[in-house]
């Protein structure tokens, strides 16, 4: 019977891939580095700006030192640390160190205005702000007024802490922290559909579930592996790069090539130099690559996967990219910060890929359930009917963080 005629009938959509075991009891940092012994000496983070390389052993050790250093400067479990940084190794190290400490990371766009930053810091109740010296003028006034510590990762102006106070701390002095799976570890800000940006509370269990839904299992939906070099040209302050590049890359033991800013000439050169195999991008970046007059000057044959997200991928652009990169799997995913963030993922990216419909954003991720409802009647709808997406699973946000100037309805 048609769902509109019978509101009691439920149409529940699940992944074509089977559910998998997910170790939700682990802290996030332990989960993403769970297989450290298999690749401790291989490159983990590659700084595209200067060529610096951090091995997995380097990253794991430094994260524990950061946790110890955070404790020494007074950061407690549950405190919020605000990252005001471009994509960089320091961003990753600060995030993992905060997870070890039981603290919470919130991140801001480096192009934010001083007023926007002050509002974000106040709403999140940040205790420490980690940034670069070039952004100090944007943050110094509200930091002084709000008694927020400021730390710089490069040169530290007078009155600032330096990131070396964390990275050179004694890892053996890091306190033992009892982390619950439901503790918040990340607090990205999202405008959602109404009003001012609100803090989205993502837990250890939630982010582990989201990463596992993508890259875990015998036939992962998103087939990354330890021999991959994953491009990170997208900003880590955004949930797309934070989750589907940084955390997924760490989980599988891949090398993550970090670009602090997008510049098409540098990007093409770095893909060729480091033999990048995975390129998670957004449509404007994909357009720049496909339309670049210098494209034929570079050997980009190492690319085996081009993954689009953040906005719909138009058919014309999709066809152009397929023609330019016939060796690469191309597709897109769909998500929103509040959903952890990935709701749907293209099954062409699976280890054992499925045929897909061009233009589709994929099917619901595994270990989750989705239904489409009529927004007027609430009736559950069958396939090929427009409606509102409802999804459930452990990857969903814990809730929105209340702040002094926002009322949650």
C-alpha positions as CSV (number, residue, x, y, z in Angstrom):
1,X,0.0,0.0,0.0
2,X,1.2,3.5,-0.8
3,X,2.8,5.2,2.2
4,X,0.7,8.3,1.8
5,X,-2.5,6.3,2.0
6,X,-1.2,4.4,5.0
7,X,0.8,6.7,7.4
8,X,1.7,3.7,9.6
9,X,3.8,2.0,6.9
10,X,7.6,2.7,7.3
11,X,10.0,2.7,4.5
12,X,13.5,2.3,6.0
13,X,16.6,2.5,3.8
14,X,19.9,0.9,4.7
15,X,23.2,0.5,3.0
16,X,23.8,-2.2,0.5
17,X,26.9,-3.1,2.5
18,X,26.4,-5.2,5.7
19,X,26.7,-3.6,9.1
20,X,30.1,-4.0,10.8
21,X,31.6,-4.1,14.3
22,X,32.6,-0.6,15.5
23,X,34.8,-0.3,18.6
24,X,32.7,2.6,20.1
25,X,34.3,2.1,23.6
26,X,37.6,3.6,22.5
27,X,38.7,7.3,22.8
28,X,38.9,8.8,19.3
29,X,42.7,9.1,19.3
30,X,43.1,5.5,20.3
31,X,40.7,4.4,17.5
32,X,42.3,6.3,14.6
33,X,45.8,5.1,15.7
34,X,44.7,1.6,16.6
35,X,46.9,0.0,13.9
36,X,50.0,2.2,14.6
37,X,52.3,-0.8,14.9
38,X,51.6,-1.7,11.3
39,X,52.9,1.6,9.9
40,X,54.8,3.5,12.6
41,X,57.7,4.4,10.4
42,X,55.8,5.5,7.3
43,X,54.9,9.1,6.5
44,X,51.7,10.3,8.2
45,X,51.6,14.0,7.6
46,X,53.4,15.7,4.7
47,X,53.5,19.5,4.9
48,X,53.1,20.6,1.2
49,X,54.3,24.1,2.1
50,X,57.8,23.1,3.1
51,X,58.2,19.3,2.6
52,X,58.4,18.5,6.3
53,X,57.3,14.9,7.0
54,X,55.9,13.4,10.3
55,X,55.8,9.7,10.6
56,X,53.0,7.9,12.4
57,X,55.4,7.3,15.4
58,X,56.2,11.0,15.4
59,X,52.5,12.0,15.4
60,X,51.5,9.5,18.1
61,X,54.4,10.6,20.4
62,X,53.8,14.3,19.8
63,X,50.1,13.9,20.5
64,X,50.9,12.5,24.0
65,X,53.3,15.3,24.6
66,X,50.7,17.9,23.6
67,X,48.3,16.3,26.1
68,X,50.9,16.6,28.8
69,X,51.7,20.2,27.8
70,X,48.0,21.1,27.9
71,X,47.7,19.8,31.4
72,X,50.8,21.8,32.5
73,X,49.2,25.1,31.2
74,X,46.0,24.4,33.0
75,X,43.7,22.8,30.4
76,X,41.4,20.4,32.1
77,X,39.2,17.6,30.8
78,X,36.1,19.1,29.1
79,X,37.8,22.5,28.4
80,X,37.5,23.9,24.9
81,X,40.5,24.7,22.8
82,X,39.9,26.9,19.7
83,X,42.1,26.3,16.7
84,X,42.4,29.4,14.4
85,X,44.7,27.8,11.9
86,X,45.0,26.9,8.2
87,X,45.3,23.2,7.5
88,X,48.7,22.2,8.9
89,X,50.4,19.4,10.9
90,X,50.0,21.6,14.0
91,X,46.2,21.4,13.6
92,X,46.3,17.6,13.6
93,X,48.7,17.4,16.5
94,X,46.6,19.8,18.6
95,X,43.4,17.9,17.8
96,X,44.9,14.5,18.8
97,X,46.6,16.0,21.9
98,X,43.3,17.5,22.9
99,X,41.5,14.1,22.5
100,X,44.2,12.5,24.7
101,X,43.6,15.2,27.4
102,X,39.8,14.8,27.2
103,X,39.5,18.3,26.0
104,X,37.3,19.6,23.1
105,X,38.4,21.2,19.9
106,X,36.5,23.9,18.1
107,X,37.9,25.5,15.0
108,X,37.4,28.8,13.2
109,X,38.0,30.0,9.7
110,X,41.2,32.1,9.5
111,X,39.4,34.6,7.4
112,X,36.9,35.3,10.2
113,X,36.6,38.9,11.5
114,X,37.7,39.8,15.0
115,X,34.0,40.2,15.9
116,X,33.1,36.7,14.5
117,X,36.0,35.2,16.4
118,X,35.1,36.8,19.7
119,X,31.5,35.6,19.3
120,X,32.7,32.0,18.5
121,X,35.2,32.0,21.4
122,X,32.5,33.3,23.8
123,X,29.9,30.9,22.6
124,X,32.2,27.9,22.9
125,X,33.7,29.1,26.2
126,X,37.2,28.5,24.8
127,X,40.0,28.5,27.4
128,X,42.9,28.4,24.9
129,X,43.3,29.7,21.3
130,X,46.0,28.3,19.1
131,X,46.9,30.3,16.0
132,X,49.7,31.8,13.9
133,X,51.4,35.1,14.7
134,X,49.9,36.7,11.6
135,X,46.5,36.4,13.1
136,X,47.4,37.7,16.5
137,X,46.0,41.2,15.9
138,X,42.6,39.6,15.3
139,X,42.4,37.8,18.6
140,X,44.5,39.8,21.1
141,X,41.7,42.2,22.3
142,X,39.0,39.7,23.0
143,X,41.5,37.2,24.4
144,X,42.7,39.8,26.9
145,X,39.2,40.8,27.8
146,X,38.0,37.2,28.2
147,X,41.1,35.8,29.9
148,X,41.7,33.3,27.0
149,X,45.2,32.1,26.6
150,X,46.7,32.6,23.2
151,X,49.4,30.3,21.7
152,X,51.2,30.6,18.4
153,X,52.6,27.8,16.4
154,X,55.3,30.0,14.8
155,X,56.8,33.1,16.3
156,X,55.1,34.1,19.5
157,X,54.4,37.8,20.1
158,X,54.9,39.2,23.6
159,X,52.3,37.7,26.0
160,X,51.7,34.6,23.9
161,X,52.5,31.0,24.6
162,X,54.4,29.0,22.0
163,X,53.3,25.7,20.6
164,X,56.7,24.2,21.6
165,X,55.5,24.3,25.2
166,X,53.1,21.5,24.2
167,X,55.2,19.5,21.7
168,X,58.3,19.5,24.0
169,X,56.5,18.5,27.2
170,X,57.3,15.2,28.8
171,X,54.8,12.6,27.5
172,X,55.3,10.6,30.7
173,X,53.7,13.4,32.7
174,X,50.4,13.3,30.8
175,X,47.6,12.5,33.3
176,X,45.4,9.5,32.9
177,X,42.0,10.5,31.8
178,X,38.8,8.5,32.0
179,X,37.1,9.3,28.7
180,X,33.5,8.2,28.1
181,X,32.3,7.3,24.6
182,X,29.6,10.0,25.0
183,X,32.1,12.8,25.9
184,X,32.3,15.6,23.4
185,X,35.6,15.8,21.5
186,X,34.8,18.2,18.6
187,X,32.6,21.3,18.5
188,X,32.3,22.5,14.9
189,X,30.0,25.5,14.4
190,X,27.2,25.2,11.9
191,X,24.5,27.6,10.8
192,X,22.1,24.7,10.1
193,X,19.0,26.1,8.6
194,X,18.2,29.0,10.8
195,X,19.9,31.7,12.8
196,X,23.5,32.2,14.0
197,X,26.1,29.4,13.9
198,X,25.6,26.9,16.8
199,X,28.1,24.5,18.3
200,X,27.5,21.0,17.2
201,X,28.6,18.5,19.9
202,X,30.3,15.5,18.3
203,X,31.4,12.7,20.7
204,X,34.2,10.2,20.6
205,X,31.7,7.5,19.9
206,X,30.0,9.6,17.2
207,X,33.1,10.4,15.2
208,X,34.4,6.8,15.6
209,X,31.1,5.6,14.2
210,X,31.2,8.0,11.2
211,X,34.8,7.1,10.3
212,X,34.1,3.4,10.6
213,X,31.0,3.7,8.4
214,X,33.3,5.0,5.7
215,X,36.6,3.1,5.9
216,X,36.2,0.0,8.1
217,X,35.2,-3.5,7.2
218,X,36.2,-6.1,4.7
219,X,34.5,-4.0,1.9
220,X,34.7,-0.4,3.1
221,X,32.4,2.1,1.6
222,X,35.3,4.4,1.1
223,X,38.3,2.3,0.2
224,X,41.4,4.1,1.6
225,X,44.4,2.0,2.4
226,X,47.9,2.5,3.9
227,X,49.6,2.9,0.6
228,X,47.4,5.9,-0.3
229,X,48.5,9.5,-0.4
230,X,45.5,11.6,0.4
231,X,45.3,15.2,-0.7
232,X,44.2,17.7,2.0
233,X,43.6,21.0,0.2
234,X,40.3,21.6,2.0
235,X,40.3,23.5,5.3
236,X,40.5,21.3,8.4
237,X,38.3,23.7,10.3
238,X,35.5,22.3,8.1
239,X,34.0,19.0,9.1
240,X,34.5,17.5,5.6
241,X,38.3,17.7,5.8
242,X,38.4,17.0,9.6
243,X,36.4,13.8,9.3
244,X,36.7,12.3,5.8
245,X,40.3,13.3,5.2
246,X,42.2,13.7,8.5
247,X,40.4,11.1,10.7
248,X,39.8,8.6,7.9
249,X,43.3,8.9,6.6
250,X,44.8,8.4,10.1
251,X,42.6,5.3,10.6
252,X,43.8,3.5,7.5
253,X,47.5,4.5,7.9
254,X,47.6,6.6,4.7
255,X,49.9,9.6,4.1
256,X,48.1,12.9,4.3
257,X,49.5,15.7,2.1
258,X,48.5,19.0,3.6
259,X,48.2,22.2,1.7
260,X,47.6,25.3,3.8
261,X,45.8,27.1,0.9
262,X,44.6,26.4,-2.5
263,X,46.7,27.4,-5.5
264,X,46.2,25.5,-8.7
265,X,49.8,25.5,-9.9
266,X,51.1,24.2,-6.5
267,X,48.3,21.7,-6.3
268,X,49.1,20.1,-9.6
269,X,52.8,20.0,-8.9
270,X,52.2,18.4,-5.5
271,X,49.9,15.7,-6.8
272,X,52.6,14.8,-9.3
273,X,55.5,15.0,-6.9
274,X,53.9,12.9,-4.1
275,X,51.9,10.6,-6.4
276,X,48.6,11.5,-4.7
277,X,46.1,8.7,-5.1
278,X,43.0,10.2,-3.3
279,X,41.6,13.7,-4.0
280,X,38.7,14.7,-1.8
281,X,37.6,18.1,-3.2
282,X,34.7,20.4,-3.7
283,X,33.2,21.3,-7.1
284,X,35.1,24.6,-7.5
285,X,38.4,22.9,-6.9
286,X,37.5,20.1,-9.3
287,X,36.6,22.7,-11.9
288,X,40.0,24.4,-11.4
289,X,41.8,21.2,-11.9
290,X,39.8,20.1,-14.9
291,X,40.0,23.5,-16.7
292,X,43.6,24.3,-15.9
293,X,45.6,25.1,-19.0
294,X,48.6,23.4,-17.3
295,X,46.9,20.1,-16.6
296,X,48.7,18.3,-19.5
297,X,52.0,19.4,-18.2
298,X,51.7,17.2,-15.1
299,X,51.5,13.4,-14.7
300,X,48.4,12.9,-12.5
301,X,48.0,9.2,-13.4
302,X,48.5,8.3,-9.7
303,X,44.9,9.5,-8.9
304,X,42.6,6.6,-8.4
305,X,39.8,8.3,-6.6
306,X,38.3,11.8,-6.9
307,X,35.7,12.4,-4.3
308,X,33.4,15.5,-4.4
309,X,31.4,16.9,-1.5
310,X,30.2,20.1,0.1
311,X,28.0,21.0,-2.9
312,X,26.2,19.2,-5.8
313,X,28.4,18.1,-8.6
314,X,26.9,19.2,-11.9
315,X,26.6,16.7,-14.8
316,X,28.7,18.8,-17.2
317,X,31.6,19.0,-14.7
318,X,31.3,15.3,-13.8
319,X,31.5,14.4,-17.5
320,X,34.5,16.6,-18.0
321,X,36.4,15.1,-15.1
322,X,35.6,11.6,-16.2
323,X,37.1,12.3,-19.6
324,X,40.2,13.9,-18.1
325,X,40.8,11.2,-15.5
326,X,39.5,7.9,-17.0
327,X,41.6,5.9,-14.5
328,X,40.0,7.4,-11.4
329,X,36.8,6.5,-9.7
330,X,34.6,9.6,-9.5
331,X,31.6,10.2,-7.3
332,X,30.2,12.2,-4.4
333,X,28.9,12.0,-0.9
334,X,26.4,13.9,1.1
335,X,26.5,15.1,4.7
336,X,25.8,17.8,7.2
337,X,27.7,18.6,10.4
338,X,24.9,17.6,12.7
339,X,24.8,14.1,11.1
340,X,28.4,13.5,12.1
341,X,28.7,14.4,9.1
342,X,28.3,11.7,6.5
343,X,24.8,10.5,5.6
344,X,25.4,9.0,2.1
345,X,28.4,7.9,0.2
346,X,29.0,6.8,-3.4
347,X,29.3,3.0,-3.6
348,X,31.7,3.4,-6.5
349,X,34.3,4.2,-3.8
350,X,33.9,0.7,-2.1
351,X,36.6,-1.9,-2.2
352,X,34.2,-4.0,-4.3
353,X,32.4,-1.2,-6.1
354,X,28.8,-1.0,-7.3
355,X,27.5,0.5,-10.4
356,X,26.2,4.0,-9.7
357,X,23.9,6.5,-11.3
358,X,25.8,9.6,-12.5
359,X,24.9,12.6,-10.4
360,X,23.8,10.6,-7.4
361,X,25.2,11.5,-4.0
362,X,25.3,7.8,-2.9
363,X,23.4,5.6,-0.6
364,X,23.0,5.7,3.2
365,X,26.1,4.7,5.1
366,X,26.2,1.3,6.9
367,X,25.3,0.9,10.6
368,X,22.6,3.6,10.1
369,X,19.0,3.8,9.0
370,X,17.3,6.5,6.9
371,X,13.8,7.3,5.9
372,X,12.3,10.0,3.8
373,X,9.2,11.7,5.2
374,X,6.5,14.0,3.9
375,X,7.2,17.3,5.7
376,X,3.5,18.1,5.8
377,X,2.1,14.8,7.0
378,X,5.1,13.0,8.5
379,X,4.3,10.0,6.4
380,X,7.2,7.7,5.5
381,X,7.8,7.8,1.7
382,X,8.9,5.0,-0.7
383,X,11.7,5.4,-3.3
384,X,11.8,8.2,-5.7
385,X,9.6,10.5,-3.7
386,X,10.8,14.0,-2.6
387,X,10.7,14.6,1.2
388,X,12.7,15.4,4.3
389,X,15.7,13.1,5.3
390,X,15.6,11.5,8.7
391,X,18.6,9.4,9.7
392,X,19.5,7.6,12.9
393,X,22.7,6.0,14.2
394,X,25.5,6.5,16.7
395,X,27.2,9.0,14.4
396,X,24.6,11.7,15.0
397,X,25.5,14.7,17.1
398,X,24.9,14.7,20.8
399,X,23.1,18.1,20.5
400,X,23.8,21.8,20.1
401,X,25.9,23.6,22.7
402,X,24.0,26.3,24.5
403,X,25.6,29.7,24.5
404,X,24.8,33.0,26.1
405,X,23.4,34.7,23.0
406,X,21.6,31.7,21.4
407,X,18.2,30.2,22.3
408,X,17.7,26.6,21.1
409,X,14.2,25.8,20.1
